[in-house]
């Protein structure tokens, strides 16, 4: 359980980073 939750939090962190980068790129393009 602990490992799964840890992996999930890491995944969400990566997703959040990717989303922020995408938003930044979109803002720069616009």
HTML snippet that shows the backbone in 3Dmol.js (N, CA, C, O; Angstrom):
<script src="https://3Dmol.org/build/3Dmol-min.js"></script>
<div id="view" style="width:600px;height:400px;position:relative"></div>
<script>
const pdb = `
ATOM      1  N   UNK A   1       0.852  -1.196   0.000  1.00  0.00           N
ATOM      2  CA  UNK A   1       0.000   0.000   0.000  1.00  0.00           C
ATOM      3  C   UNK A   1       0.892   1.253   0.000  1.00  0.00           C
ATOM      4  O   UNK A   1       0.662   2.201  -0.751  1.00  0.00           O
ATOM      5  N   UNK A   2       1.903   1.226   0.855  1.00  0.00           N
ATOM      6  CA  UNK A   2       2.752   2.404   0.980  1.00  0.00           C
ATOM      7  C   UNK A   2       3.463   2.703  -0.346  1.00  0.00           C
ATOM      8  O   UNK A   2       3.537   3.850  -0.787  1.00  0.00           O
ATOM      9  N   UNK A   3       3.980   1.640  -0.962  1.00  0.00           N
ATOM     10  CA  UNK A   3       4.707   1.829  -2.220  1.00  0.00           C
ATOM     11  C   UNK A   3       3.772   2.370  -3.293  1.00  0.00           C
ATOM     12  O   UNK A   3       4.145   3.246  -4.073  1.00  0.00           O
ATOM     13  N   UNK A   4       2.555   1.839  -3.325  1.00  0.00           N
ATOM     14  CA  UNK A   4       1.593   2.269  -4.341  1.00  0.00           C
ATOM     15  C   UNK A   4       1.277   3.750  -4.178  1.00  0.00           C
ATOM     16  O   UNK A   4       1.302   4.507  -5.148  1.00  0.00           O
ATOM     17  N   UNK A   5       0.981   4.158  -2.946  1.00  0.00           N
ATOM     18  CA  UNK A   5       0.639   5.565  -2.718  1.00  0.00           C
ATOM     19  C   UNK A   5       1.837   6.454  -3.047  1.00  0.00           C
ATOM     20  O   UNK A   5       1.680   7.552  -3.582  1.00  0.00           O
ATOM     21  N   UNK A   6       3.029   5.968  -2.722  1.00  0.00           N
ATOM     22  CA  UNK A   6       4.225   6.763  -3.019  1.00  0.00           C
ATOM     23  C   UNK A   6       4.366   6.949  -4.527  1.00  0.00           C
ATOM     24  O   UNK A   6       4.673   8.041  -5.005  1.00  0.00           O
ATOM     25  N   UNK A   7       4.136   5.857  -5.273  1.00  0.00           N
ATOM     26  CA  UNK A   7       4.255   5.924  -6.726  1.00  0.00           C
ATOM     27  C   UNK A   7       3.197   6.875  -7.291  1.00  0.00           C
ATOM     28  O   UNK A   7       3.449   7.623  -8.235  1.00  0.00           O
ATOM     29  N   UNK A   8       2.000   6.823  -6.681  1.00  0.00           N
ATOM     30  CA  UNK A   8       0.915   7.681  -7.158  1.00  0.00           C
ATOM     31  C   UNK A   8       1.275   9.151  -6.966  1.00  0.00           C
ATOM     32  O   UNK A   8       1.068   9.965  -7.866  1.00  0.00           O
ATOM     33  N   UNK A   9       1.805   9.488  -5.810  1.00  0.00           N
ATOM     34  CA  UNK A   9       2.157  10.882  -5.538  1.00  0.00           C
ATOM     35  C   UNK A   9       3.250  11.339  -6.508  1.00  0.00           C
ATOM     36  O   UNK A   9       3.217  12.467  -6.999  1.00  0.00           O
ATOM     37  N   UNK A  10       4.201  10.474  -6.776  1.00  0.00           N
ATOM     38  CA  UNK A  10       5.264  10.820  -7.714  1.00  0.00           C
ATOM     39  C   UNK A  10       4.683  11.027  -9.106  1.00  0.00           C
ATOM     40  O   UNK A  10       5.094  11.931  -9.833  1.00  0.00           O
ATOM     41  N   UNK A  11       3.721  10.181  -9.471  1.00  0.00           N
ATOM     42  CA  UNK A  11       3.089  10.306 -10.787  1.00  0.00           C
ATOM     43  C   UNK A  11       2.382  11.648 -10.901  1.00  0.00           C
ATOM     44  O   UNK A  11       2.538  12.361 -11.892  1.00  0.00           O
ATOM     45  N   UNK A  12       1.599  11.988  -9.874  1.00  0.00           N
ATOM     46  CA  UNK A  12       0.861  13.247  -9.905  1.00  0.00           C
ATOM     47  C   UNK A  12       1.839  14.420  -9.985  1.00  0.00           C
ATOM     48  O   UNK A  12       1.560  15.430 -10.632  1.00  0.00           O
ATOM     49  N   UNK A  13       2.982  14.275  -9.323  1.00  0.00           N
ATOM     50  CA  UNK A  13       3.982  15.340  -9.371  1.00  0.00           C
ATOM     51  C   UNK A  13       4.478  15.522 -10.799  1.00  0.00           C
ATOM     52  O   UNK A  13       4.590  16.646 -11.288  1.00  0.00           O
ATOM     53  N   UNK A  14       4.774  14.408 -11.465  1.00  0.00           N
ATOM     54  CA  UNK A  14       5.246  14.473 -12.848  1.00  0.00           C
ATOM     55  C   UNK A  14       4.184  15.076 -13.748  1.00  0.00           C
ATOM     56  O   UNK A  14       4.476  15.924 -14.591  1.00  0.00           O
ATOM     57  N   UNK A  15       2.944  14.630 -13.560  1.00  0.00           N
ATOM     58  CA  UNK A  15       1.847  15.148 -14.377  1.00  0.00           C
ATOM     59  C   UNK A  15       1.710  16.649 -14.168  1.00  0.00           C
ATOM     60  O   UNK A  15       1.493  17.408 -15.113  1.00  0.00           O
ATOM     61  N   UNK A  16       1.842  17.061 -12.915  1.00  0.00           N
ATOM     62  CA  UNK A  16       1.706  18.492 -12.619  1.00  0.00           C
ATOM     63  C   UNK A  16       2.820  19.271 -13.308  1.00  0.00           C
ATOM     64  O   UNK A  16       2.588  20.353 -13.847  1.00  0.00           O
ATOM     65  N   UNK A  17       4.020  18.719 -13.289  1.00  0.00           N
ATOM     66  CA  UNK A  17       5.161  19.379 -13.942  1.00  0.00           C
ATOM     67  C   UNK A  17       4.916  19.484 -15.442  1.00  0.00           C
ATOM     68  O   UNK A  17       5.115  20.541 -16.040  1.00  0.00           O
ATOM     69  N   UNK A  18       4.479  18.368 -16.049  1.00  0.00           N
ATOM     70  CA  UNK A  18       4.226  18.367 -17.490  1.00  0.00           C
ATOM     71  C   UNK A  18       3.154  19.378 -17.842  1.00  0.00           C
ATOM     72  O   UNK A  18       3.263  20.096 -18.837  1.00  0.00           O
ATOM     73  N   UNK A  19       2.100  19.432 -17.007  1.00  0.00           N
ATOM     74  CA  UNK A  19       1.001  20.352 -17.279  1.00  0.00           C
ATOM     75  C   UNK A  19       1.499  21.799 -17.195  1.00  0.00           C
ATOM     76  O   UNK A  19       1.132  22.634 -18.022  1.00  0.00           O
ATOM     77  N   UNK A  20       2.329  22.087 -16.201  1.00  0.00           N
ATOM     78  CA  UNK A  20       2.859  23.436 -16.032  1.00  0.00           C
ATOM     79  C   UNK A  20       3.732  23.797 -17.233  1.00  0.00           C
ATOM     80  O   UNK A  20       3.662  24.916 -17.742  1.00  0.00           O
ATOM     81  N   UNK A  21       4.550  22.850 -17.682  1.00  0.00           N
ATOM     82  CA  UNK A  21       5.409  23.101 -18.836  1.00  0.00           C
ATOM     83  C   UNK A  21       4.575  23.352 -20.080  1.00  0.00           C
ATOM     84  O   UNK A  21       4.867  24.259 -20.859  1.00  0.00           O
ATOM     85  N   UNK A  22       3.530  22.542 -20.267  1.00  0.00           N
ATOM     86  CA  UNK A  22       2.655  22.714 -21.433  1.00  0.00           C
ATOM     87  C   UNK A  22       1.999  24.082 -21.398  1.00  0.00           C
ATOM     88  O   UNK A  22       1.917  24.767 -22.417  1.00  0.00           O
ATOM     89  N   UNK A  23       1.532  24.477 -20.218  1.00  0.00           N
ATOM     90  CA  UNK A  23       0.884  25.784 -20.082  1.00  0.00           C
ATOM     91  C   UNK A  23       1.874  26.892 -20.406  1.00  0.00           C
ATOM     92  O   UNK A  23       1.529  27.868 -21.070  1.00  0.00           O
ATOM     93  N   UNK A  24       3.105  26.737 -19.934  1.00  0.00           N
ATOM     94  CA  UNK A  24       4.124  27.758 -20.182  1.00  0.00           C
ATOM     95  C   UNK A  24       4.411  27.854 -21.677  1.00  0.00           C
ATOM     96  O   UNK A  24       4.521  28.951 -22.223  1.00  0.00           O
ATOM     97  N   UNK A  25       4.531  26.701 -22.337  1.00  0.00           N
ATOM     98  CA  UNK A  25       4.801  26.686 -23.779  1.00  0.00           C
ATOM     99  C   UNK A  25       3.640  27.328 -24.533  1.00  0.00           C
ATOM    100  O   UNK A  25       3.843  28.116 -25.457  1.00  0.00           O
ATOM    101  N   UNK A  26       2.411  26.976 -24.121  1.00  0.00           N
ATOM    102  CA  UNK A  26       1.237  27.540 -24.785  1.00  0.00           C
ATOM    103  C   UNK A  26       1.216  29.051 -24.597  1.00  0.00           C
ATOM    104  O   UNK A  26       0.904  29.792 -25.530  1.00  0.00           O
ATOM    105  N   UNK A  27       1.547  29.507 -23.401  1.00  0.00           N
ATOM    106  CA  UNK A  27       1.546  30.945 -23.132  1.00  0.00           C
ATOM    107  C   UNK A  27       2.627  31.628 -23.977  1.00  0.00           C
ATOM    108  O   UNK A  27       2.415  32.720 -24.503  1.00  0.00           O
ATOM    109  N   UNK A  28       3.777  30.978 -24.099  1.00  0.00           N
ATOM    110  CA  UNK A  28       4.867  31.557 -24.882  1.00  0.00           C
ATOM    111  C   UNK A  28       4.485  31.599 -26.361  1.00  0.00           C
ATOM    112  O   UNK A  28       4.797  32.561 -27.061  1.00  0.00           O
ATOM    113  N   UNK A  29       3.808  30.552 -26.830  1.00  0.00           N
ATOM    114  CA  UNK A  29       3.402  30.496 -28.235  1.00  0.00           C
ATOM    115  C   UNK A  29       2.342  31.561 -28.508  1.00  0.00           C
ATOM    116  O   UNK A  29       2.315  32.175 -29.575  1.00  0.00           O
ATOM    117  N   UNK A  30       1.473  31.765 -27.523  1.00  0.00           N
ATOM    118  CA  UNK A  30       0.396  32.745 -27.701  1.00  0.00           C
ATOM    119  C   UNK A  30       0.978  34.139 -27.491  1.00  0.00           C
ATOM    120  O   UNK A  30       0.256  35.131 -27.591  1.00  0.00           O
TER     121      UNK A  30
END
`;
const viewer = $3Dmol.createViewer("view");
viewer.addModel(pdb, "pdb");
viewer.setStyle({}, {cartoon: {color: "spectrum"}});
viewer.zoomTo();
viewer.render();
</script>
